[in-house]
Amino acid sequence: MNLVIQGGALPTFLLERIVAATGAEAVEPRPPQVVRLRGATHTPAFAALQPLIEAERLDWAFIEDGKKLSDFGLICFDMDSTLITIECIDELADFAGKKNEVSAVTEAAMRGEIDYRESLRQRLALLAGLDARVLARVFGERLLLSPGARELLEACQNAGLRTAILSGGFTYFTERLRIELGFDFATSNELEISGGKLTGRVVGDIVDAAAKAHHLARLTDELGLRQEQVIACGDGANDLQMMAQAGLSVAFRAKPATRAQADVAVNFGGLDSLLNLFD
């Protein structure tokens, strides 16, 4: 395996300890601020050094030697707080004067403390009666791509990967992002609107963790791919089932429980830092 450490200057004393802990055969500095240790092994001694690495605000990941981005055929993203910086439902709630109430439920759901379906019902009920025109304001005024998202997406598209947004968020946003960024697929929840106002419900069944995993499995099958050819990026408990369907699961600035179950955790860098993992 290769160990890639990136995001800043790696102190010499720490590098020496990491080499000793992993038994790395070679150290390859790769500007800017990337170090690749070839022939490294994830040992208990390395695990003991992780707090020191993270204290330097460095990201690290073990990746199979010789792995290329073009070895994959599909990359999928959660939307809220992964592909984009905001939680759309929290910003909608802000226009309703209920952001604190909705954000508290969102955080609990992200940590896995509340069933996602129930959390969505609770939050949507608080938005009942909100003018649907605020959807356009959230998209135009508050929605920003996460750092490195555009660069990672373009690199994946250039390498021949198909791309998907699999979200428990809302179609108003996922469809616009799909068109604007050239995603191949997108699925999410459709807000019910009546008389120009949100009803506090969705149309059809809720897209939850199980549905996201189902859609990823379906896409993998339809594209004739193997599981190991799939990358899945997410940040919360609602992404874990989807991430488990992928050959490479990526936790992006995620909750601790999500980081613990991911193959790769990006805590400090942008999404495009994934590109430094591959040969």
Protein Blocks (a to p, Z undefined) as FASTA:
>chain_A
ZZddehiacdfklmmmmmmmnopabdcdddehiacdehiacdfklmmmmmmmmmnopacd
dddehiafklpcbdcddfehplpmbdfklmmmmmnopmmmmmmmmmmmmnopacfklmmm
mmmmmmgoiafklmmmmmmmmmccdehklmmmmmmmmnopacddddfbdfklmmmmmmmn
opabdcddddddeehiaehiaehjdddfklmmmmmmmmmmmnopafklpccddfbfklmm
mmmmpmbdcdehiafklmmmpmbdcfkbcfklmmmmpZZ
